[in-house]
Amino acid sequence: MLRKLRIAAAVVCFALVTLLFLDFTGTLHAWFGWLARIQFLPALLAVNVGVVAALVVATLLFGRIYCSVVCPLGVMQDGVSWAAGRHRKNRFRYSPAKTALRYTVLALFIAALAAGIGSLVALLAPYSAYGRIAQNLLAPLWGWGNNLLAYFAERIDSYAFYRTDVWVRSAATFAVAAATFALIAVLAWRNGRTWCNTVCPVGTVLGFLARFSLLRPAIDTEKCVGCNRCARNCKASCIDVEHHRIDYSRCVVCMDCIDTCHKNAIAYELRPKTRKPAKEEKRESGREENPAGLSRRSFLSLTGVFAAHTALRAQEKLTDGGLAVIEQKKIPRRATPIVPAGAASLRNMAHHCTGCQLCVAVCPNGVLRPSEKLTSLMQPEMSYERGYCRPECTKCSEVCPAGAILPVTAAEKSSVQIGHAVWIRANCVPLTDGVDCGNCARHCPSEAITMVPSDTADPDSPKIPVVNTERCIGCGACENLCPARPFSAIYVEGHERHRTI
């Protein structure tokens, strides 16, 4: 019964977390956004003391139930391991903990957090790793399925579904997501929870706490017949039947061992207050005692896996009325990247963002996409080829679980300067084609752009834009709606620190 309850809870949590990344409407976040906020690392970075304390207490009481129920990457591994087990039964065996590796990886992870090396943190964070897998590998399939339903709905004059753009936001992040999924899936297929117990920093930290858990699976030495069925079905490879011990730092409380044991020799029970002396145990068992003792295995670990940059970006051909080909806009070279209003600064983004892609998934205007720069790899930045950041939209600040994008209201966002527009004379249509334009000035929500004669001595000369950088908020409406191709005649340069105007 305990195993069935654990599986049911894990499936529900996994499905809902996955839907948070697939739901391009952003409506599910109002109901289930809390599932992203109770993930361990995002809660820690957001200084959400209540959530972190609750997870610590839950681990001290019940063991690593977070890893087997709440963590989507852990549940994904269980799914892959279960599929592998359908082909080959009793495929695991006990193996000692890789303590040195766990400590080394955790130390690297903590150092990366302290130094603000977001790309390394993003590679190792379990929730973020799964978020990238869902957003890059599953979301396109979800979008194509939605568009297929929209196609058929149109044929019967129904508007229950609407089309959405499906595109690769970052080739590098797509490659990282694909490589991460392949690596973790192979490890889970062959060895179960290898990633969780040798690489994952959250697993290492919670594993240290789980050593002191109040409730835990325990082996009854009087009932155990040494058949090894529990060890052969333990995906954490943490049951040492020979010495009747379980390494609780690696046990994820999946209850598989309890369900497998045909002698009822394993039970989920309170930790005994006292135990027999080592010499007495040795005398009764007739075996040598392991001087190291698995119960003393320590805390801390994590290793990163870097993936190569690959993947093609699909280029659509757009036509004007079916006649003239309209060139796609290209991304301008910005000296300073642009980040959303709630981020406050590039430094805050670097120290808090785990690159989970949740904000990218819910952005309705196609403005947010993962960075491809090595120093900020997979962290979100803004670009305006497909749309602009509408002042009334605050979705990214509503869903960020790690405090990288703090909540802002629409009124606050309209007064936050995330960058400023820069005019490029050589690209401006009135000067290159001799026609009136003024798109940038007409669509500027903060009225920061004014059209003035290009020749001050001739009032009838073609009008060009002048930007009031004190009023510009960097929303990108001017850049997005500029008719110049392939580069806009006006683009937004980001600010390292945002300011209120």
Secondary structure as GFF3:
##gff-version 3
##sequence-region A 1 501
A	DSSP	alpha_helix	2	22	.	.	.	ID=ss1
A	DSSP	alpha_helix	29	32	.	.	.	ID=ss2
A	DSSP	alpha_helix	34	37	.	.	.	ID=ss3
A	DSSP	alpha_helix	40	45	.	.	.	ID=ss4
A	DSSP	alpha_helix	49	62	.	.	.	ID=ss5
A	DSSP	alpha_helix	65	65	.	.	.	ID=ss6
A	DSSP	pi_helix	66	70	.	.	.	ID=ss7
A	DSSP	alpha_helix	72	85	.	.	.	ID=ss8
A	DSSP	alpha_helix	99	115	.	.	.	ID=ss9
A	DSSP	alpha_helix	118	124	.	.	.	ID=ss10
A	DSSP	alpha_helix	126	133	.	.	.	ID=ss11
A	DSSP	pi_helix	134	138	.	.	.	ID=ss12
A	DSSP	alpha_helix	139	155	.	.	.	ID=ss13
A	DSSP	alpha_helix	171	191	.	.	.	ID=ss14
A	DSSP	alpha_helix	194	198	.	.	.	ID=ss15
A	DSSP	alpha_helix	201	210	.	.	.	ID=ss16
A	DSSP	beta_strand	215	219	.	.	.	ID=ss17
A	DSSP	alpha_helix	229	232	.	.	.	ID=ss18
A	DSSP	beta_strand	239	240	.	.	.	ID=ss19
A	DSSP	three_ten_helix	241	243	.	.	.	ID=ss20
A	DSSP	beta_strand	245	246	.	.	.	ID=ss21
A	DSSP	alpha_helix	256	260	.	.	.	ID=ss22
A	DSSP	beta_strand	266	270	.	.	.	ID=ss23
A	DSSP	alpha_helix	278	285	.	.	.	ID=ss24
A	DSSP	three_ten_helix	294	296	.	.	.	ID=ss25
A	DSSP	beta_strand	318	320	.	.	.	ID=ss26
A	DSSP	beta_strand	324	326	.	.	.	ID=ss27
A	DSSP	three_ten_helix	341	343	.	.	.	ID=ss28
A	DSSP	alpha_helix	346	352	.	.	.	ID=ss29
A	DSSP	alpha_helix	358	362	.	.	.	ID=ss30
A	DSSP	beta_strand	368	370	.	.	.	ID=ss31
A	DSSP	three_ten_helix	374	376	.	.	.	ID=ss32
A	DSSP	beta_strand	380	382	.	.	.	ID=ss33
A	DSSP	alpha_helix	395	399	.	.	.	ID=ss34
A	DSSP	alpha_helix	410	413	.	.	.	ID=ss35
A	DSSP	beta_strand	416	423	.	.	.	ID=ss36
A	DSSP	three_ten_helix	425	427	.	.	.	ID=ss37
A	DSSP	alpha_helix	429	432	.	.	.	ID=ss38
A	DSSP	alpha_helix	439	443	.	.	.	ID=ss39
A	DSSP	beta_strand	449	453	.	.	.	ID=ss40
A	DSSP	beta_strand	463	467	.	.	.	ID=ss41
A	DSSP	alpha_helix	477	481	.	.	.	ID=ss42
A	DSSP	beta_strand	490	500	.	.	.	ID=ss43
###
